[in-house]
């Protein structure tokens, strides 16, 4: 098909010698693209991965523009793990136990500083970048292998929410970025050119179980993509990787399968009630514009080779639509760019064909179209990293930012969000910093450093903000129709029964639907089981009845 397009175009345009020379110069792109990996390109890939990882660590906690409260979800989960608690067993992780382990590693490296979130992303990004390059190096030329690894690493570490502009700096929903990058490894392994590999199947199994323990919806998408290659030996290898990874995590969780099942069931019930057919239809429609150039590329490649590129495109797009429907993101299909690289590689069968006089070769056309599909996602994520790095070197005046009083939170700067919704303004900038600082001051005055604290809001900032031991039970995130609803919810005894102090906000940081749901489901139990001990402009402080 691409060869036929080249012949037809050559009949419609004049072809003087100058145009033929220009076409041949463009064809050099294919020659560069097709050069195999070598020790030198391996060094270049390693340097790129290490440089991007170092930049992410240097950024630390970004100068946050939106959803500043969401970072305390990550801090709370990691702080619990550092204090000996196990996700699912000792608290409901709200996403999956893997996030708590990753956050704990970041906080440990940062000596409990808020910059631990950047160290965590740097660690995750380095693993994903190296893994992606190792998967693609033997089956792809150097340039597409490096581009694939760089893209997946940028998806993992770019410090802004997917679907927002790159200058909307925030660590909010970074678990979605990790999820997309890990699913990208499965896509890379399943749809790369070449035959099947034992290590590739094991890789897909390990990544799938990691997604199960990060955010289960991503695991379902990864497994659906994996079964697109249903060879018997491959299924065995994938299952072996899945079981090995699963047993390692369950050993850490003391093989408490019931606790893991209860959390998975609660999350599925809560999310399922908030998902509608309209959400799914909207997600497919929202991605239609991004699909068109990718579908054209897949069609050109499929006509020249097999139908597999079209099948891969349909699977990856459908998986992206389902993730978009279940995530709190307005738009975004980040894996389309990776698929574009893989489609170009599947089109290398036309590489030996020569283009018509004065027109590029067919594979050159495929490379150009693939780069057009790849560039927006790459440059969007890369510009977010560059902007955050530049911002990290600036020291904005006090009139522009708000600072937390705790020394280990000093690097976490929150800007006001004047153009956002009321919930956006409450969860960032001076409003949220005052919310945390006021509550911390009240707790220091009316409780002891050993008292454990629960907060009746979406996230609980106080155990980490005060470096206090966390209460057993509860959850790092309480979002209506995501981690609980009016029918499927944690019991009050599990949520705050072991806490010495319960903080009830007068001005919740969460959105109105979340705040109303929390108050109607749990405030009566707090008022009956605890006594009001103190209050401020921002908080009511309830103490356990047997507390002094």
C-alpha positions in Angstrom: 0.0 0.0 0.0 2.8 2.4 0.9 4.6 1.5 -2.3 1.5 2.1 -4.3 1.0 5.5 -2.7 4.6 6.4 -3.6 4.1 5.4 -7.3 0.8 7.4 -7.5 2.3 10.5 -6.0 5.3 10.4 -8.3 2.9 10.6 -11.3 1.3 13.7 -10.0 4.4 15.7 -9.3 7.3 16.8 -11.5 10.6 14.9 -10.7 13.6 16.9 -11.7 17.0 15.8 -10.5 16.9 18.1 -7.5 13.7 16.5 -6.2 15.2 13.1 -6.5 18.2 14.2 -4.5 16.0 15.6 -1.8 14.1 12.3 -1.7 17.3 10.3 -1.3 18.4 12.6 1.5 15.1 11.9 3.3 15.6 8.2 2.7 18.7 8.5 4.9 16.3 8.7 7.8 15.5 5.1 7.2 19.1 4.1 7.1 19.8 5.8 10.5 16.5 4.3 11.9 17.5 0.8 10.9 21.0 0.7 12.3 21.3 -2.2 14.9 22.2 -1.7 18.5 25.9 -1.6 19.4 27.9 -1.2 22.6 28.0 2.6 21.8 24.3 2.8 21.6 24.0 0.8 24.8 26.2 3.4 26.5 24.1 6.2 25.1 20.9 4.6 26.3 22.4 4.1 29.8 23.5 7.7 30.0 20.1 8.9 28.9 18.3 6.8 31.5 20.7 7.8 34.3 20.5 11.5 33.3 16.7 11.5 33.3 16.6 9.7 36.6 19.1 12.1 38.2 17.0 15.1 36.9 13.9 13.6 38.4 15.6 13.1 41.8 16.9 16.7 41.6 13.4 18.0 41.0 12.2 16.3 44.2 8.8 17.6 45.2 7.7 19.9 42.4 6.4 23.4 42.9 2.8 22.3 42.9 0.1 24.1 40.9 -2.9 21.8 41.4 -4.1 18.9 43.7 -1.5 19.5 46.3 -3.4 17.3 48.8 -2.9 14.3 46.6 0.8 14.0 47.5 -0.1 13.2 51.1 -1.8 10.0 49.8 1.7 8.9 48.7 3.4 10.1 51.9 0.8 8.5 54.2 1.2 5.1 52.5 5.0 5.2 52.6 5.1 6.5 56.2 2.9 3.6 57.3 5.2 1.1 55.7 8.2 2.7 57.3 6.5 2.4 60.6 6.1 -1.4 60.2 2.6 -1.5 58.8 1.8 -3.8 55.9 -0.7 -2.7 53.2 -4.0 -4.7 53.1 -3.0 -6.4 56.4 -2.7 -3.3 58.6 -4.4 -0.7 56.5 -6.4 -0.4 53.3 -3.9 0.9 50.7 -6.7 2.4 48.5 -4.7 1.7 45.3 -2.5 -1.4 45.9 0.3 -2.3 48.3 3.1 -1.6 45.8 2.6 2.1 46.0 3.3 2.1 49.7 6.5 0.1 49.2 7.7 2.5 46.5 6.9 5.5 48.6 8.6 4.0 51.6 11.8 3.5 49.5 11.7 7.2 48.4 11.1 8.5 51.9 14.0 6.4 53.2 16.4 7.6 50.6 15.3 11.2 51.3 15.6 10.9 55.1 11.8 11.5 55.4 11.9 14.7 53.4 9.1 15.5 50.9 11.7 15.2 48.2 11.2 11.4 48.6 8.5 11.6 46.0 11.0 12.6 43.5 13.4 9.9 44.5 10.6 7.4 44.2 9.8 8.5 40.7 13.5 8.5 39.8 13.8 4.9 41.0 10.7 3.8 39.2 11.7 5.6 36.0 15.2 4.1 35.9 13.8 0.6 36.3 11.2 1.1 33.6 13.7 2.7 31.2 16.3 0.0 31.6 13.6 -2.7 31.4 12.2 -1.2 28.2 15.6 -1.0 26.5 16.5 -4.6 27.5 13.2 -5.8 26.0 13.6 -4.0 22.7 17.4 -4.1 22.1 17.6 -7.6 20.6 14.5 -7.3 18.4 14.6 -3.7 17.3 17.3 -1.3 15.9 19.0 1.1 18.2 16.9 4.3 17.5 13.4 2.8 18.0 14.7 0.9 21.1 16.0 4.1 22.7 12.9 6.1 21.7 10.7 3.4 23.3 12.7 3.4 26.5 12.8 7.2 26.7 9.1 7.5 26.2 8.1 5.0 28.8 10.5 6.5 31.3 9.1 10.0 30.6 5.5 8.7 31.0 6.6 7.4 34.5 8.5 10.5 35.8 6.9 13.6 34.2 5.6 15.6 37.2 2.2 16.6 36.0 -1.2 14.7 35.9 -1.9 13.0 32.6 -4.4 15.0 30.6 -3.3 18.3 32.0 -0.9 20.8 30.3 2.8 20.2 31.1 3.1 23.4 33.1 0.4 22.2 35.6 3.1 20.8 37.9 1.8 18.3 40.5 2.5 14.8 41.8 -1.2 14.1 41.8 -2.2 10.7 40.4 1.4 9.7 39.8 0.3 6.1 40.3 -1.5 6.4 37.0 1.8 7.3 35.3 3.5 4.3 36.8 0.6 2.1 35.6 0.7 3.4 32.1 4.5 2.9 31.9 4.2 -0.7 33.2 1.4 -1.5 30.7 3.7 0.0 28.1 6.3 -2.7 28.9 3.7 -5.3 28.3 2.8 -3.7 25.0 6.4 -3.5 24.0 7.1 -7.1 24.8 3.9 -8.5 23.2 3.9 -6.5 19.9 7.6 -6.0 19.2 8.8 -7.7 16.0 10.3 -11.2 16.1 9.4 -14.4 17.7 8.4 -15.3 21.3 10.8 -15.3 24.1 10.9 -17.2 27.4 12.2 -14.2 29.3 9.7 -12.0 27.5 6.8 -14.1 28.8 8.2 -14.1 32.3 8.6 -10.3 32.1 5.0 -9.9 31.2 3.9 -12.1 34.1 6.0 -10.1 36.6 4.8 -6.8 35.3 1.1 -7.9 35.3 1.3 -8.9 39.0 3.1 -5.6 39.8 0.1 -3.8 38.2 -2.3 -6.0 40.2 -0.6 -4.7 43.4 -0.4 -1.1 42.1 -3.8 -0.5 40.6 -5.8 -3.6 39.5 -7.5 -2.0 36.5 -4.1 -1.7 34.8 -3.5 -5.4 35.4 -6.7 -6.3 33.6 -5.7 -4.3 30.6 -2.2 -5.8 30.6 -3.5 -9.3 30.8 -6.0 -8.7 27.9 -3.1 -7.4 25.8 -0.9 -10.4 26.8 -3.4 -13.0 25.6 -3.2 -11.5 22.2 -0.3 -14.0 21.7 -2.0 -17.1 23.2 0.8 -19.7 22.3 0.9 -22.5 24.9 4.5 -22.1 25.9 4.1 -18.3 26.2 1.1 -18.8 28.6 3.2 -21.1 30.7 6.1 -18.5 30.9 3.7 -15.6 31.6 2.0 -17.7 34.4 5.4 -18.6 35.9 6.4 -14.9 36.1 3.0 -14.0 37.5 3.2 -16.6 40.2 6.8 -15.8 41.1 6.0 -12.1 41.5 2.7 -12.8 43.3 4.3 -15.2 45.8 7.0 -12.6 46.6 4.5 -10.0 47.4 2.2 -12.3 49.3 5.2 -13.4 51.4 5.7 -9.8 52.4 1.9 -9.6 53.2 2.2 -12.8 55.4 0.1 -14.7 52.9 -3.0 -13.0 54.2 -5.1 -13.7 51.0 -8.3 -12.8 52.8 -7.1 -9.3 53.5 -6.0 -8.8 49.9 -9.2 -10.2 48.6 -11.3 -7.9 50.9 -9.5 -4.8 49.7 -9.7 -5.8 46.0 -13.4 -6.6 46.4 -14.1 -3.3 48.1 -12.2 -1.3 45.5 -14.0 -3.1 42.6 -17.4 -2.5 44.2 -16.7 1.1 44.9 -15.3 1.9 41.4 -17.9 -0.2 39.6 -20.8 1.8 41.0 -19.2 5.0 39.7 -18.6 3.6 36.2 -21.3 3.9 33.5 -21.6 3.1 29.9 -21.6 6.9 29.2 -18.1 7.1 30.7 -16.8 4.4 28.4 -18.5 5.9 25.3 -17.0 9.3 26.2 -13.6 7.8 26.6 -13.7 6.2 23.1 -15.0 9.5 21.6 -12.4 11.5 23.4 -9.5 9.5 21.9 -10.9 9.4 18.3 -8.8 12.3 17.1 -5.6 10.7 18.5 -6.5 7.4 16.9 -6.9 8.6 13.3 -3.1 9.0 12.4 -2.3 5.9 14.3 -5.0 3.9 12.5 -3.7 5.2 9.2 -0.2 4.0 10.1 -1.6 0.6 11.2 -3.6 0.3 8.0 -0.5 1.0 5.8 1.6 -1.5 7.7 -1.1 -4.2 7.8 -1.7 -4.1 4.0 2.0 -4.6 3.4 2.5 -7.3 6.1 -0.3 -8.9 8.2 -3.4 -7.9 10.1 -1.5 -8.0 13.4 -0.7 -4.3 13.5 -4.4 -3.5 13.2 -5.3 -5.9 16.0 -2.6 -4.4 18.2 -3.9 -0.9 17.5 -7.4 -1.9 18.4 -6.3 -3.6 21.6 -4.1 -0.8 22.8 -6.7 1.9 22.0 -9.5 -0.1 23.7 -7.3 -0.6 26.8 -6.5 3.1 26.8 -10.2 4.0 26.6 -11.1 1.7 29.5 -8.3 3.2 31.7 -9.4 6.7 30.8 -13.0 5.8 31.8 -11.9 4.5 35.2 -9.2 7.1 36.0 -9.7 10.7 37.3 -8.0 12.2 34.2 -9.7 14.4 31.6 -8.0 12.9 28.5 -4.8 11.2 27.3 -3.8 8.0 25.5 0.0 8.0 26.4 0.7 4.5 24.9 -0.3 5.5 21.4 3.1 7.0 20.9 4.8 3.7 21.8 2.5 1.8 19.5 3.5 4.1 16.7 7.1 3.0 17.1 6.1 -0.6 17.1 4.0 -0.2 14.0 6.9 1.4 12.1 9.0 -1.6 13.1 6.4 -4.0 11.8 6.5 -2.1 8.5 10.2 -2.9 8.0 9.1 -5.5 5.5 8.8 -2.8 2.9 12.2 -1.4 3.7 13.8 -3.2 0.7 11.4 -1.7 -1.7 12.7 1.4 -3.6 10.6 4.5 -3.9 9.7 6.1 -7.2 11.9 8.7 -8.7 11.7 11.9 -6.8 9.7 10.4 -3.9 10.9 8.8 -0.6 10.9 5.1 -0.1 7.8 3.5 1.5 9.5 2.7 4.8 10.7 6.3 5.0 7.0 7.4 4.8 6.2 5.0 7.6 9.0 6.3 9.8 7.9 9.9 9.2 4.3 9.1 10.0 5.4 7.2 13.1 7.5 10.1 14.4 4.5 12.4 13.8 2.4 10.1 16.1 5.2 9.8 18.6 6.3 13.4 18.9 3.4 15.0 20.8 3.5 12.6 23.8 7.3 12.6 23.9 7.7 16.4 23.8 4.7 17.0 26.2 6.2 14.8 28.9 9.8 16.0 28.2 8.8 19.6 28.5 7.1 18.9 31.8 10.3 17.5 33.2 12.4 20.4 31.9 10.0 23.0 33.2 9.9 21.3 36.7 13.7 21.1 36.7 14.0 24.8 36.0 11.4 25.6 38.6 13.2 23.5 41.2 16.2 25.9 40.8 14.1 29.0 41.5 13.2 30.4 44.8 9.9 32.2 44.3 9.0 35.1 46.6 6.8 34.4 49.6 4.0 36.4 48.0 3.5 33.7 45.4 3.7 30.5 47.3 2.7 28.9 50.6 5.0 26.9 52.8 4.4 24.2 55.4 5.9 24.8 58.9 7.3 21.3 59.3 11.0 21.3 58.2 10.8 18.1 56.3 8.0 19.6 54.2 10.0 22.8 53.4 10.7 21.8 49.8 7.0 21.2 49.1 5.8 24.6 47.7 2.1 25.1 46.8 0.9 27.8 44.5 -2.6 29.2 44.6 -5.0 27.9 41.9 -7.1 31.0 41.0 -8.5 29.6 37.8 -9.5 26.2 39.2 -12.8 25.0 40.7 -13.6 25.6 44.4 -12.3 22.1 45.2 -9.0 22.9 43.3 -8.5 26.0 45.4 -9.2 24.2 48.7 -6.7 21.4 47.9 -3.7 23.6 46.9 -2.0 26.9 47.7 -2.4 28.9 50.8 -5.8 27.4 51.6 -4.5 23.9 51.9 -1.2 24.9 53.6 -3.3 26.9 56.3 -5.5 23.8 56.6 -2.5 21.6 57.4 -0.6 24.1 59.5 -3.6 25.0 61.6 -4.4 21.3 62.3 -0.8 20.5 63.1 -0.7 23.4 65.6 -4.0 22.2 67.2 -2.7 18.6 67.5 0.6 19.8 69.1 -1.4 21.7 71.7 -4.0 19.2 72.6 -2.4 15.8 72.1 0.9 14.0 72.8 3.5 13.0 70.2 2.5 9.4 70.6 -1.2 9.9 69.9 -2.4 8.5 66.6 -4.5 10.6 64.3 -7.3 9.9 61.8 -8.7 12.7 59.5 -12.2 12.7 58.1 -11.2 13.9 54.7 -9.9 12.4 51.4 -6.3 12.2 52.7 -4.8 12.3 56.2 -1.7 14.6 56.2 -1.0 14.6 59.9 0.9 11.4 60.8 3.6 12.2 58.1 3.4 16.0 58.6 4.1 15.5 62.4 6.2 12.4 61.9 3.9 10.6 64.4 3.2 6.9 64.4 0.2 6.1 62.3 -2.9 4.4 63.6 -3.6 0.8 62.4 -6.5 0.6 60.0 -7.8 3.4 57.8 -6.8 4.3 54.3 -4.4 6.8 52.6 -7.3 7.9 50.3 -11.0 8.1 50.9 -12.7 9.1 47.6 -16.4 8.5 47.0 -17.1 6.0 44.2 -13.4 5.2 44.1 -12.4 3.7 47.4 -15.9 3.6 49.1 -19.5 4.3 48.5 -22.7 4.4 50.6 -23.1 0.6 50.4 -19.5 -0.7 50.1 -17.3 1.0 52.7 -14.8 0.2 55.5 -16.4 -0.1 58.9 -15.9 2.8 61.4 -13.9 0.5 63.7 -11.5 -0.3 60.9 -11.3 3.2 59.6 -10.7 5.2 62.8 -11.4 2.8 65.7 -7.7 2.5 66.8 -7.0 6.2 66.5 -6.5 8.3 69.6 -7.6 11.5 67.8 -10.0 12.2 65.0 -9.7 15.5 63.1 -12.9 16.7 61.5 -12.4 19.6 59.0 -14.7 22.6 59.1 -13.5 23.3 55.5 -12.7 20.0 53.8 -10.0 19.9 51.2 -11.8 17.2 49.2 -14.5 17.9 46.7 -18.1 18.5 47.8 -19.4 15.0 46.9 -16.5 13.3 48.7 -16.9 15.5 51.8 -20.6 15.0 52.0 -20.3 11.2 51.6 -17.6 11.0 54.4 -19.7 13.1 56.8 -22.9 11.2 56.3 -21.3 7.8 56.5 -18.8 8.4 59.4 -19.5 11.6 61.4 -22.2 10.1 63.6 -19.9 7.3 64.7 -17.2 9.8 65.5 -19.6 12.0 67.5 -20.9 9.0 69.5 -17.5 7.3 70.1 -15.3 10.3 70.7 -15.6 13.5 72.6 -15.0 17.0 71.3 -11.9 18.3 73.0 -10.8 21.4 71.1 -11.5 23.4 67.9 -10.0 26.1 65.7 -11.0 28.1 62.7 -10.3 25.0 60.5 -10.9 21.9 62.7 -12.8 20.1 65.4 -10.5 17.8 67.4 -12.2 14.7 68.8 -10.4 12.5 71.4 -11.1 8.9 72.3 -13.4 8.7 75.3 -10.8 7.0 77.5 -8.1 9.5 76.5 -6.8 11.8 79.3 
